[in-house]
Amino acid sequence: MSKRAIRSVSIIGCGFVADLYMRSFAKHPDIAVTQVYDHDPVRLATFAHHWNLHATDSIARLLNNLPAGSLILNLTNPHAHFEVSQACLDAGHHVYSEKPLALKMQDAQALYDLAKGKNLLLASAPCSILGESAQTLAKAIRDNVCGQVRLIYADLDDGFIPQAPYRNWVSESGALWPAQDEFSVGCTIEHAGYYLVWLVGIFGSVRRIVAASAETIPEKPGGSAPDFATATLFFDNGLTARLTCSITASHDHRIRMFGDTGVLQVRNAWDNTAPVRFHRRIAFRRRLVEHPIGRRIRIAGPTHPKVKRWGAAAMNFALGPAEMLDALNEQRPCRLSADLALHLNEVTLAIQNAGNSGAAQDMKTHCEPIPAMVWST
């Protein structure tokens, strides 16, 4: 087998999450990071030195140094996502953005329209739908392991984070955990996508949302934003799901799919290799219960490069950029499409901004389920 040609990406934003991407790229020797930029010159120098990368002193210089149609990762803070992605698209480059695509839906739509008009790829994190656990779960559903799925519970509760020692959370190159963004932007925008991308990627568009959000810890540092949200999602295909997200309730990252014959469950959204288990439903004396020891569902053969746990996550953050590069090389649609990114943005903002009204909201955007990874078929 011939050795794969080296492909390149550039990074704008060298904070905490950028180190997680670099750890992941180490598992993809065919992908090289050619240039990096950050508006903080000290952080830029530290990051570039730590990973032995070429630093540029401005976004304009980075964009001008690249051949047309390069892939740029926008890893800036959420407030900068729109402006940075817009500049990259205007310069004729494909963009992979950290979540959210934009903090305002009209800005997300503008990016979508710009990318479409220039025939450029636009995608947004998270890419965990491309990981082994999500693909195993999707295959189990296709294989009818639990019968017809009737209801889904997805939970992304992280514990009482304002009391955690987060001031000691430092990335490999020395960047602090972005508490300001986590607290002022809100945990729903920061985290809900990890399961929303599974649900939308497997089942397709959300048609209607009935949601509520609240700030349960108003004294947390960093500004005011909802730190709890709950939503009932009604999908185009008739399926119903409940999603919760908080930095208040005890840690719970389970997703459970309740089917006719039992329950498919994954316990950790932030682990690409978290086991997928099927708990068969049985009658025990006068009760109906799920078997406490679930049967593990596996995919035969190799899947994708794995990244060891660091901090709270064991995720390969490079799966998204790698998928975009593969799509460009193979001249096929990208699984992480602009339609998917825009729809996830709309659903996330609808949940985040629901407040205490509890009103229903119909979604205006749509996307199809993503094609299965080749190794999971």
Backbone torsions as a table, in degrees:
resi	resn	phi	psi	omega
1	MET	NA	130.9	-178.5
2	SER	-72.3	150.0	179.3
3	LYS	-71.3	138.4	-177.2
4	ARG	-73.1	139.0	179.1
5	ALA	-65.2	147.1	178.5
6	ILE	-71.1	131.2	176.4
7	ARG	-113.6	157.3	-172.0
8	SER	-127.1	152.5	172.3
9	VAL	-137.9	160.6	172.8
10	SER	-125.0	155.2	-174.8
11	ILE	-123.0	131.7	169.7
12	ILE	-115.1	118.3	-175.9
13	GLY	107.2	109.1	-173.3
14	CYS	-116.3	36.5	-179.6
15	GLY	-86.2	-155.0	-172.0
16	PHE	-54.3	-49.0	-174.2
17	VAL	-71.0	-25.2	-179.9
18	ALA	-61.2	-33.8	176.8
19	ASP	-65.7	-34.7	177.6
20	LEU	-66.5	-37.1	175.2
21	TYR	-65.2	-41.9	-179.0
22	MET	-64.9	-39.4	176.1
23	ARG	-60.4	-37.5	-179.6
24	SER	-72.5	-41.5	179.1
25	PHE	-62.4	-24.8	176.8
26	ALA	-61.9	-22.0	177.4
27	LYS	-88.5	-1.1	-179.7
28	HIS	-125.0	78.8	-174.8
29	PRO	-64.0	-12.4	178.6
30	ASP	-88.2	0.2	177.9
31	ILE	-115.8	125.3	-179.5
32	ALA	-114.4	137.8	173.7
33	VAL	-91.0	114.3	-170.8
34	THR	-92.0	-36.3	-178.7
35	GLN	-143.3	150.5	175.6
36	VAL	-137.6	151.2	177.0
37	TYR	-146.2	144.3	171.6
38	ASP	-145.2	145.7	-178.6
39	HIS	-69.7	-18.3	176.2
40	ASP	-93.1	108.8	-174.6
41	PRO	-63.3	-31.2	179.1
42	VAL	-69.3	-46.8	179.2
43	ARG	-64.7	-39.6	177.6
44	LEU	-59.3	-48.2	-178.9
45	ALA	-63.9	-40.9	-179.5
46	THR	-64.4	-46.4	-179.4
47	PHE	-63.9	-48.1	-178.4
48	ALA	-62.5	-40.0	178.9
49	HIS	-66.9	-43.2	-177.4
50	HIS	-61.3	-41.5	-175.9
51	TRP	-101.5	4.0	179.0
52	ASN	57.9	56.8	-177.2
53	LEU	-118.0	160.9	178.0
54	HIS	-86.5	118.5	179.4
55	ALA	-93.8	140.0	173.1
56	THR	-112.8	153.5	-170.7
57	ASP	-93.8	1.9	176.6
58	SER	-160.8	156.7	175.4
59	ILE	-63.3	-41.6	-178.6
60	ALA	-58.6	-43.0	179.7
61	ARG	-65.7	-41.4	178.7
62	LEU	-59.9	-47.6	-177.9
63	LEU	-64.0	-40.0	-178.0
64	ASN	-72.7	-24.4	179.9
65	ASN	-75.7	-14.4	-171.6
66	LEU	-97.5	144.7	172.2
67	PRO	-69.1	151.1	-179.9
68	ALA	-55.3	141.4	178.0
69	GLY	81.4	19.4	175.3
70	SER	-75.6	165.1	178.2
71	LEU	-104.6	126.3	-179.9
72	ILE	-118.5	134.2	175.7
73	LEU	-96.8	121.9	177.9
74	ASN	-94.9	98.2	-177.6
75	LEU	-111.2	28.4	178.7
76	THR	-76.5	179.7	177.8
77	ASN	-74.5	160.2	-172.0
78	PRO	-55.2	-35.4	-177.7
79	HIS	-66.2	-22.1	-178.0
80	ALA	-97.0	-5.6	-172.9
81	HIS	-56.6	-48.8	-175.8
82	PHE	-61.3	-51.4	-175.4
83	GLU	-62.6	-43.2	-178.5
84	VAL	-68.5	-45.9	179.4
85	SER	-62.6	-38.7	178.3
86	GLN	-61.2	-43.7	179.4
87	ALA	-62.8	-40.6	-179.8
88	CYS	-66.2	-44.7	178.8
89	LEU	-65.2	-42.4	177.8
90	ASP	-57.6	-33.3	-179.8
91	ALA	-81.9	-0.5	176.1
92	GLY	88.6	27.4	-178.1
93	HIS	-116.3	148.5	174.1
94	HIS	-72.4	149.8	-174.5
95	VAL	-130.4	131.3	166.9
96	TYR	-114.7	115.1	-174.4
97	SER	-107.2	140.5	166.7
98	GLU	-63.4	158.1	179.7
99	LYS	-73.7	147.5	-5.5
100	PRO	-82.9	167.1	174.5
101	LEU	-59.2	-41.7	175.3
102	ALA	-162.1	155.8	-179.0
103	LEU	-82.6	-12.6	175.0
104	LYS	-122.7	137.5	-175.5
105	MET	-65.3	-33.6	178.9
106	GLN	-65.7	-31.4	176.4
107	ASP	-71.3	-40.4	177.1
108	ALA	-61.7	-41.8	178.3
109	GLN	-63.7	-38.8	178.9
110	ALA	-63.0	-41.0	177.2
111	LEU	-64.3	-42.4	178.8
112	TYR	-58.8	-47.7	-178.6
113	ASP	-65.6	-39.4	179.9
114	LEU	-63.9	-46.5	179.4
115	ALA	-62.7	-42.8	-179.9
116	LYS	-63.5	-42.7	-179.3
117	GLY	-64.7	-30.0	-179.1
118	LYS	-98.6	3.3	180.0
119	ASN	57.6	45.0	-179.9
120	LEU	-114.0	152.3	175.5
121	LEU	-79.8	138.1	175.6
122	LEU	-135.6	121.6	-179.4
123	ALA	-137.3	162.4	-178.4
124	SER	-138.1	143.8	173.5
125	ALA	-67.3	163.0	2.6
126	PRO	-85.2	159.3	-178.8
127	CYS	-107.3	16.5	-174.4
128	SER	-64.8	-17.2	175.1
129	ILE	-61.7	-22.6	179.6
130	LEU	-86.1	-4.2	-176.5
131	GLY	-82.0	167.6	-174.7
132	GLU	-60.1	-44.3	-177.0
133	SER	-63.6	-48.0	-178.9
134	ALA	-64.4	-41.4	-179.8
135	GLN	-69.0	-34.3	175.7
136	THR	-65.8	-42.7	177.9
137	LEU	-62.8	-44.9	179.7
138	ALA	-61.0	-41.0	179.0
139	LYS	-65.6	-39.6	178.8
140	ALA	-61.5	-36.8	177.9
141	ILE	-69.2	-43.7	177.1
142	ARG	-61.1	-35.1	-178.2
143	ASP	-83.6	2.8	174.8
144	ASN	63.0	33.8	-176.3
145	VAL	-59.9	-41.1	-178.6
146	CYS	-104.4	14.4	-173.2
147	GLY	75.1	-163.5	179.5
148	GLN	-67.0	130.3	176.2
149	VAL	-73.8	128.0	-176.5
150	ARG	-106.5	-30.8	-174.7
151	LEU	-158.6	149.0	179.3
152	ILE	-129.6	135.8	169.3
153	TYR	-114.2	126.3	176.8
154	ALA	-128.0	127.4	-175.1
155	ASP	-125.3	133.1	175.9
156	LEU	-133.1	64.3	176.8
157	ASP	-99.2	131.2	-169.2
158	ASP	-110.3	8.5	-175.7
159	GLY	87.5	177.6	-175.2
160	PHE	-83.0	76.2	-169.8
161	ILE	-58.9	-35.9	179.7
162	PRO	-59.1	-20.4	177.3
163	GLN	-95.5	-2.9	179.7
164	ALA	-76.6	157.8	179.9
165	PRO	-79.0	52.2	-173.0
166	TYR	-66.7	-20.8	177.8
167	ARG	-67.1	-14.6	177.6
168	ASN	-98.0	1.2	-179.2
169	TRP	-83.5	108.7	-174.9
170	VAL	-128.1	137.2	-180.0
171	SER	-75.9	176.5	-176.0
172	GLU	-62.1	-35.1	-179.7
173	SER	-90.9	1.7	175.1
174	GLY	102.1	8.2	178.3
175	ALA	-78.0	138.5	178.2
176	LEU	-76.1	148.5	172.4
177	TRP	-56.6	132.7	-172.7
178	PRO	-76.9	70.8	-177.5
179	ALA	-57.9	-39.0	-178.5
180	GLN	-57.7	-45.8	179.0
181	ASP	-67.4	-43.9	-177.3
182	GLU	-61.0	-39.5	-176.1
183	PHE	-87.0	-36.7	-175.4
184	SER	-88.2	-30.4	176.5
185	VAL	-83.1	-40.9	174.6
186	GLY	111.9	144.9	-175.3
187	CYS	-68.4	-25.9	179.6
188	THR	-66.0	-48.2	177.9
189	ILE	-64.4	-38.0	-177.5
190	GLU	-74.4	-32.7	-167.7
191	HIS	-124.8	-25.3	-173.0
192	ALA	-59.5	-28.8	-178.2
193	GLY	-60.7	-23.1	-177.2
194	TYR	-62.8	-32.7	174.0
195	TYR	-101.3	-28.2	176.5
196	LEU	-59.2	-39.0	-179.5
197	VAL	-68.1	-30.9	173.4
198	TRP	-65.2	-49.7	-174.3
199	LEU	-64.6	-48.8	-179.8
200	VAL	-69.5	-38.7	179.6
201	GLY	-63.7	-32.3	-178.9
202	ILE	-89.1	-42.4	-170.4
203	PHE	-109.2	-12.3	-179.9
204	GLY	94.7	-160.6	-168.2
205	SER	-65.5	147.0	166.9
206	VAL	-85.6	129.9	-178.4
207	ARG	-89.7	-42.4	-176.4
208	ARG	-146.4	147.6	178.8
209	ILE	-127.1	135.1	167.0
210	VAL	-117.4	111.2	-169.9
211	ALA	-135.6	163.8	171.4
212	ALA	-148.6	147.5	177.6
213	SER	-140.0	156.1	-177.1
214	ALA	-155.1	156.0	171.3
215	GLU	-99.0	104.8	-176.8
216	THR	-89.3	-16.2	179.8
217	ILE	-127.1	74.3	-175.2
218	PRO	-65.0	-20.1	-178.0
219	GLU	-87.4	3.0	178.8
220	LYS	-64.1	149.1	-178.2
221	PRO	-72.1	158.2	169.5
222	GLY	97.4	4.3	177.7
223	GLY	111.8	175.0	-173.2
224	SER	-102.7	127.5	175.4
225	ALA	-161.9	152.7	175.6
226	PRO	-56.6	133.7	175.9
227	ASP	-115.6	10.0	174.4
228	PHE	-147.2	138.4	174.4
229	ALA	-149.4	146.4	174.5
230	THR	-137.5	142.2	-176.5
231	ALA	-147.0	143.0	167.6
232	THR	-103.8	124.5	-175.9
233	LEU	-107.9	125.7	176.8
234	PHE	-108.6	117.1	-173.8
235	PHE	-89.9	157.2	178.0
236	ASP	-57.2	-32.3	-176.7
237	ASN	-83.5	4.9	177.4
238	GLY	96.6	-8.0	-179.5
239	LEU	-75.4	152.5	177.8
240	THR	-124.2	139.1	178.7
241	ALA	-138.1	151.1	172.9
242	ARG	-115.2	131.1	179.6
243	LEU	-122.7	133.7	171.8
244	THR	-123.2	151.4	-179.9
245	CYS	-150.3	129.7	178.5
246	SER	-161.1	162.3	167.1
247	ILE	-117.5	32.1	-178.4
248	THR	-122.7	-49.1	-177.6
249	ALA	-73.2	157.6	-179.9
250	SER	-55.9	149.1	-175.4
251	HIS	-55.8	124.9	178.8
252	ASP	-156.4	110.7	-178.8
253	HIS	-118.2	36.5	-178.0
254	ARG	-84.7	148.6	163.3
255	ILE	-125.2	131.2	-177.7
256	ARG	-128.9	131.0	177.9
257	MET	-114.0	113.7	-174.6
258	PHE	-92.7	113.7	-177.4
259	GLY	-113.9	-176.2	-176.6
260	ASP	-66.3	-28.4	-175.5
261	THR	-113.6	-3.2	-180.0
262	GLY	162.4	-160.1	-172.1
263	VAL	-125.2	128.9	168.7
264	LEU	-92.9	132.4	-174.0
265	GLN	-140.2	139.8	168.6
266	VAL	-126.4	136.2	-173.5
267	ARG	-97.1	-11.5	-174.4
268	ASN	-144.8	107.4	-179.6
269	ALA	-66.6	-23.7	-171.7
270	TRP	-98.5	22.5	177.5
271	ASP	-131.7	112.2	-178.6
272	ASN	-60.5	-21.1	-177.4
273	THR	-112.8	18.1	177.9
274	ALA	-58.8	135.1	-177.0
275	PRO	-62.2	141.0	169.5
276	VAL	-100.4	123.5	-176.1
277	ARG	-124.9	144.7	175.7
278	PHE	-108.6	119.9	178.6
279	HIS	-103.1	105.2	-177.7
280	ARG	-67.0	140.1	178.2
281	ARG	-87.8	129.6	-177.4
282	ILE	-136.0	155.8	173.2
283	ALA	-91.2	124.6	179.8
284	PHE	-124.6	109.0	-172.9
285	ARG	55.8	-115.9	-178.3
286	ARG	-102.3	11.9	-176.6
287	ARG	-117.4	156.8	172.8
288	LEU	-110.0	120.3	-174.7
289	VAL	-134.2	162.5	169.9
290	GLU	-94.5	140.4	-179.6
291	HIS	-58.3	128.4	-174.7
292	PRO	-67.8	-23.3	180.0
293	ILE	-107.7	100.1	-177.1
294	GLY	-73.7	148.3	175.8
295	ARG	-80.4	126.6	-178.7
296	ARG	-75.5	133.2	176.7
297	ILE	-99.5	131.7	-176.7
298	ARG	-129.1	156.4	170.2
299	ILE	-99.4	130.0	-179.6
300	ALA	-74.0	135.5	175.5
301	GLY	89.8	175.8	-177.6
302	PRO	-70.3	153.2	-178.4
303	THR	-115.9	-83.1	-177.9
304	HIS	-146.9	165.1	178.1
305	PRO	-60.8	138.2	-178.2
306	LYS	-102.8	146.3	177.0
307	VAL	-115.2	131.3	-179.9
308	LYS	-65.9	155.8	-179.6
309	ARG	-60.4	135.2	171.4
310	TRP	-138.4	118.4	-175.4
311	GLY	67.1	-127.2	-175.8
312	ALA	-88.9	-8.1	-168.6
313	ALA	-124.9	150.7	169.6
314	ALA	-131.3	65.6	-175.0
315	MET	-121.0	143.3	173.4
316	ASN	-90.8	97.4	-177.7
317	PHE	-69.6	-13.8	-178.3
318	ALA	-83.8	-5.8	-178.2
319	LEU	-61.6	-36.4	179.4
320	GLY	-66.8	-55.4	175.9
321	PRO	-57.1	-38.3	179.3
322	ALA	-63.4	-39.8	177.6
323	GLU	-63.4	-40.7	178.1
324	MET	-64.1	-43.4	178.5
325	LEU	-64.2	-39.3	177.3
326	ASP	-62.9	-43.1	-179.1
327	ALA	-63.0	-41.5	178.1
328	LEU	-64.5	-44.2	-178.2
329	ASN	-66.1	-38.0	-177.1
330	GLU	-91.7	-2.3	179.1
331	GLN	53.6	53.0	178.8
332	ARG	-132.8	165.1	176.3
333	PRO	-62.7	145.1	178.0
334	CYS	-82.4	135.6	177.7
335	ARG	-60.6	-37.2	176.3
336	LEU	-89.1	79.3	-171.8
337	SER	-81.6	166.1	173.7
338	ALA	-65.5	-33.2	176.5
339	ASP	-61.0	-43.4	178.1
340	LEU	-63.1	-46.2	-179.2
341	ALA	-60.8	-43.4	-178.5
342	LEU	-67.5	-41.7	-179.5
343	HIS	-66.4	-43.5	177.2
344	LEU	-60.2	-38.0	179.5
345	ASN	-64.0	-43.8	-179.9
346	GLU	-64.7	-45.3	-179.7
347	VAL	-63.0	-44.9	-178.3
348	THR	-62.8	-46.8	-179.4
349	LEU	-65.4	-35.5	178.2
350	ALA	-62.9	-39.7	178.7
351	ILE	-71.0	-47.3	-178.6
352	GLN	-58.5	-42.8	-172.1
353	ASN	-93.5	9.8	-174.9
354	ALA	-66.0	-33.3	-177.9
355	GLY	62.4	-153.0	-176.1
356	ASN	-98.7	14.7	-179.1
357	SER	-76.6	-34.8	-179.4
358	GLY	67.0	20.9	-177.1
359	ALA	-76.9	150.1	175.7
360	ALA	-77.7	148.3	178.0
361	GLN	-138.3	126.9	176.5
362	ASP	-85.0	138.3	179.2
363	MET	-83.1	142.1	-179.8
364	LYS	-97.8	-21.1	-178.4
365	THR	-97.2	162.4	-177.7
366	HIS	-145.3	153.2	171.9
367	CYS	-155.3	156.8	179.1
368	GLU	-89.6	157.0	170.8
369	PRO	-56.2	150.2	-178.9
370	ILE	-83.0	147.8	175.7
371	PRO	-62.5	146.1	179.4
372	ALA	-64.7	149.1	171.6
373	MET	-63.5	146.4	-174.6
374	VAL	-56.8	-39.1	-176.4
375	TRP	-74.9	-5.9	-177.4
376	SER	-107.8	3.2	-177.3
377	THR	-81.9	NA	NA
